Amino acid sequence: MIVRDIMADFELYQPTQLKDAFALLDQYGKDAWKMGGGYDSLSWFKERHKQPKAVIDLGGIAEMKGISETADGVTIGALTTLTEIENDPIIKGKYRVLAEAAAKVASPQIRNAGTVGGNVSQDARCLYYRYGLPCYRAGGNTCFADTPEGVNREHALFESDRCVAVSPSDTAVALVALDAKYVLRSSKGERIVSAEDFFVGPKVDIMHLTSTRPEEILVAINIPKKWAGSAFYFEKVADRNTWDFALVNVASAIVVKNGVIEDCRIVCNGVSAVPRRLTAVESIVKGKPMSEEIAKLAGQSSTRGARPLNYNGFKIPLMANLVTRAIRDAKV
Ligand SMILES: Cc1cc2nc3c(=O)[nH]c(=O)nc-3n(C[C@H](O)[C@H](O)[C@H](O)COP(=O)(O)OP(=O)(O)OC[C@H]3O[C@@H](n4cnc5c(N)ncnc54)[C@H](O)[C@@H]3O)c2cc1C
């Protein structure tokens, strides 16, 4: 019998220095669990599907908090809450697409404690996986969603390989659109990973959605100033307006000069295991006028190659419409 709603025991550590957190990660290895605001973590613990020996609550590490402008753009500590991002004057003024995405996550209560590091690092929401069934993502050899009777209206249209779960993060699309860089640090050093490379699909690693190694902590996210003040668009479509994950969301950053699209980045989530950057669409629209016609063409092209499952075919026109709007309605 699975006992739910009562967490298994673990050692709780609350370091206030990164070096102490790294020492704990080195000590416990794969038995350690990093925790930001805890909104994804606690549901795993309560359901008992993840039972780490040690939970490292990062919440006391001051250097991982806050937003500051730098010579190259802006740096956001991974422990910065989604509410802080939503209300920050620099983000709202220059990188609005991220503030809008953060404002659409879950509910005000979750945004008050949920961190941007936790939001981009959160795990898949496939109901079979979350329920604890032995699917590929959980280390088994079946996908319960990709079967004739599988409940798969929330699952992937593209790039699935055995697992059809999608990346659920709302801020991830905005950060890929802004070409953000993720700062991953461990006791051995630091590496900087682009927002696109931070996320990995099942072909690369079927059990994880990100390339963060067990010994690493995402300490900060840097946004380059190249896209500051661009035309932006964010939209999320979910079954409910609050406390719900995106069926599909979209973010765009567009540089328009004299009515012509000079440069752009357009990204969708909820359609594959990683935030899907629409590079083919970007090539179509670059150098073209910012017009209804071009936006529609872009929308139609965005779904080329989609492979719907039994119940998620509705995502194809939804994605096409969102991409059309992300170009046509992008505003400075
Ligand atoms: C009811 C509900 C509704 C939700 N709706 C949405 C939604 O609409 N949109 C959306 O995007 N999300 C949604 N979420 C998901 C998610 O819980 C929140 O988005 C929140 O941002 C997660 O942040 P956290 O700090 O609480 O994460 P945590 O639970 O602390 O961490 C999540 C994961 O990230 C890892 N992690 C955390 N911080 C770091 C770090 N600094 N370095 C390395 N790894 C780290 C943890 O190990 C864990 O695996 C929802 C969650 C709930 C419970």
The ligand as a Gaussian input file, in Angstrom:
#p B3LYP/6-31G(d) Opt

LIG

0 1
 C       -0.979000      23.953000      -7.796000
 C        0.248000      24.272000      -8.607000
 C        0.111000      24.991000      -9.763000
 C        1.251000      25.301000     -10.534000
 N        1.075000      26.015000     -11.672000
 C        2.163000      26.360000     -12.405000
 C        2.003000      27.157000     -13.580000
 O        0.912000      27.592000     -13.938000
 N        3.118000      27.453000     -14.295000
 C        4.361000      27.024000     -13.941000
 O        5.332000      27.334000     -14.611000
 N        4.515000      26.255000     -12.827000
 C        3.467000      25.929000     -12.059000
 N        3.632000      25.173000     -10.910000
 C        4.944000      24.548000     -10.690000
 C        5.933000      25.071000      -9.687000
 O        5.683000      24.499000      -8.451000
 C        6.026000      26.532000      -9.488000
 O        6.086000      27.055000     -10.747000
 C        7.252000      27.058000      -8.699000
 O        7.854000      28.089000      -9.450000
 C        8.343000      26.119000      -8.425000
 O        9.356000      26.857000      -7.744000
 P        9.868000      26.395000      -6.312000
 O       10.962000      27.308000      -5.940000
 O        8.726000      26.271000      -5.362000
 O       10.408000      24.947000      -6.700000
 P       11.010000      23.790000      -5.789000
 O        9.940000      22.816000      -5.460000
 O       11.796000      24.319000      -4.660000
 O       12.018000      23.133000      -6.841000
 C       11.532000      22.543000      -8.026000
 C       12.641000      21.691000      -8.630000
 O       13.746000      22.488000      -8.944000
 C       14.916000      22.076000      -8.252000
 N       15.589000      23.318000      -7.852000
 C       15.018000      24.349000      -7.195000
 N       15.896000      25.369000      -7.074000
 C       17.041000      24.953000      -7.688000
 C       18.314000      25.559000      -7.893000
 N       18.568000      26.802000      -7.492000
 N       19.271000      24.847000      -8.520000
 C       19.012000      23.589000      -8.963000
 N       17.814000      22.972000      -8.805000
 C       16.843000      23.649000      -8.167000
 C       14.443000      21.231000      -7.116000
 O       15.402000      20.233000      -6.782000
 C       13.177000      20.614000      -7.681000
 O       13.496000      19.494000      -8.455000
 C        2.530000      24.869000     -10.108000
 C        2.649000      24.136000      -8.933000
 C        1.538000      23.857000      -8.185000
 C        1.718000      23.075000      -6.904000

